[in-house]
C-alpha cells in the first residue's frame, strides 16, 4: 500500500475528503516523473539546509542529525494559520492537544496527561524558561510576546531533560523571536471581530552602530461566550536589543511587562463565583556569547521572571454549622519569582567529536496566603551540570550521548541520561534510535499547598492539603524515528514511534479533612504508573513556491496502573487523558503575488482533562473537529506595505474541548497591518 493511501485509512473519517483533494497531486507526482516548470521548487531550494537546530542537544545540528523528533513551525505558517493565541499554533504539531479552560487560560500538552496546569512541558522564549515557579504552568497569554515577532517555533516531541533539566518532560517548545535588525521601522496592526474581539499592536525598530533595538506594545481583548465566564483583556510591552560590541561577541537583552484582566469562575458556584482576576508579569534577560572560533564559544545567560495574581470576591451564602448562614470575603493572591543563571561552553576538539557542557543555578520562590495558609515564602533552589557529545563515527553514522545532573531542595538529586544513534541510509533517508530517562520534580504548589477557607477559626472548606514527600516522576522513553525526502514529489515524511513508561505519576488523591463542607480535601501524591505507546506522522508537500500542504496524525494508546487507593482517578480514567488519535491538515496557497488563502483542519478523539477546578472529573469531552479559514491580500500604499486578512476560526459546528460546559463557537475577525 502506498504511503498516501495508508495515511488516509488511519485518519479521522471526517478528514478523508479534504485530505484526498489536497494530497492527490502528491500521489500523482509520486506515480509519474515530471519535468520541472517555471515556479516549481528545485530540489536544492526545497531540501536545502535550514538554520541548524540547537534546542535538542545545545549543539547546532541539521534536523536529520538530531537525536529526537523535531517539528518546526516557521514564520509563514504562523501568519497563515490565522492564530491570535500562541496556544492555537500547537494544533499543527503531531500529538499535541489544545483546550481552553478560560480564554486567557489555554492548556497545551503532548499526548495528553494534563490538567488545568500542563506541568510536563517546558517552554523557552529566546532561551528563557516560561515554565511557572508557582504551579509549573505555562501562562500562554502572559508571555508578553506577539506572534508577529516570532521567527520560528521548534518543538521537540519527546523528553529533553538531558538538555534542559527537570520538567522538560513530555516535550520542549523553543520560541525564537526575530533578531532586532529584522524588524526595522514602524509597524502597526489592528484586529476586530465578533465576540467583541479587539486587538492592537505597535512596533518600532531601529539600528545603530554596533546593534539594533525593537520596542513592541500590544493590547488583546475578547468577551468570549455568553454561556461561560471568560472575558479578558491583556496589555503588554517588550523590548529586544541585539548588540555586537566586537567581531567575536554578541549580546541579547530582553525585557517585558504585562497586565491581564480576566473574568473567571463558575456560574452558580458558592465558593468559585464569577469574578475578576488581575495578573501582572515581567521578565528581564541578558545573554552573552563569545566566539573563540566557529566551533568554540562560551555563553552566559541570566534571567528573571516575576508574576503576581490577585483575585478578591465574596462567596455565596452557605451554611457554616454553628455560625448559621454566612458569606465570606476571599482574597486569592499569589506571587511567583524565578532567578536563573547558566554558563555553557561548546567546543570541537577534533573532527569526529563535538562537545557542549555547562553549569547553572536557579531559585524559584512563591508566596500566597490563599494557597499555603501562611505568609511564609516557599523556595526551591537547584543547581545543575550538563553535557552532551556528538561522535561522527562515519559519514553515515552519528552517536549522541548526554546527561544532566540536578540537585534541588524538594527531592534531592537526580540524573537524566540519553543515548542515541542516527544513521543516514542515503542522502534522502535517515533513521534514529534513542533512549532517554526523564525526571519531573513537583511544583511548589504540589509540594506545599494548604488551600482553605476559614471563618472565626473554623475551617469551612479544605480544598487542598499537600504534604511534602512526593517522589519524583520518572520516565523511560524509547524512540525510533525516520525522516524521508522524496525529491521527485517535493515531499518529506517524518515519523516517530515511541514508548514512554512513566512511574510515580503525580495526580489528585482524596483525603479526610476537618472542614465543615464535606470533610474531604484534595492532595497531590504519586498514584501509579502510565505507559503511552504512539506513532507521530508529519507529511509535508510543496509542489511549488506558492503552495504548501502539511498533514499530521498521531495514534496513541495508554495503559495505567493505579496503586494508591486514595486516587481520585481510576486507571481507566487516567488512560482516557490520552486520546487515541489527533491530527491536522494545513494548506496555504498564494493565488497571485498579492492574494493568499489558507486553511487548517483539526481533529481530536475523546479525551479527559484531569480537572479539579470544575469538578468535572467524570465528564470527558467528545471527539471534535475544527476548520479554520484565512484569506489575505497584500497592500501597497505609497512607500508603505501592509496586509488585510479575514479569518474564520471553527467554520463548522460548536464543539467542547476542556470540559462539557465550555463551548467554542465560530469566531470571525479581520486584521489590518501596515509597515513603514
Secondary structure, DSSP 8 states (H G I E B T S, - for coil): --HHHHHHHHS-GGGHHHHHHHHHHHHHHHHS-----TT---HHHHHS--S-B-TTTSS-B-GGG-SSEEEEEEHHHHHHTT-SSHHHHGGGSTTEEEEEEETTEEEEEESS--BSS-TTEEEEETTEE---SSSS---GGGS---GGGEEEEEEEES--HHHH-TT--SEEEEEEE--GGGS-EEEEEEEEETTTEEEEEEEEEEEETTEEEEEEEEEEEE---TTS---EEEEEEEEEEEEEEETTEEEEEEEEEEEEEEEE--TT-SSS-SEEEEEEEEEEEEEEEEEEETTEEEEEEEEEEEEEEE-EEE---EE-GGG-EE--EEE--EEEEEEEEEEEEEEEEETTEEEEEEEEEEEEEEE-HHHHSSS--EEEEEEEEEEEEEEE-SSSEEEEEEEEEEEETTTEEEEEEEEEEEEESSSSEEEEEEEEEEEE---HHHHH-EEEEEETTEEEEEEEE--S----EEEEEEEEEEEEEEGGGTEEEEEEEEEEEEEEEEEEEEEE---SSSSEEEEEEEEEEEEEEEEEEEEEEEEETTEEEEEEEEEEEEEEEE--TTBSS-HHHHHTTS-SEEEEEEEEEESSSSEEEEEEEEEE-SB--B-TTTT-TT--B--EEEEEEEEEEEEEETTEEEEEEEEEE--S--EESSSTT-EE--EEEEEEEEE-
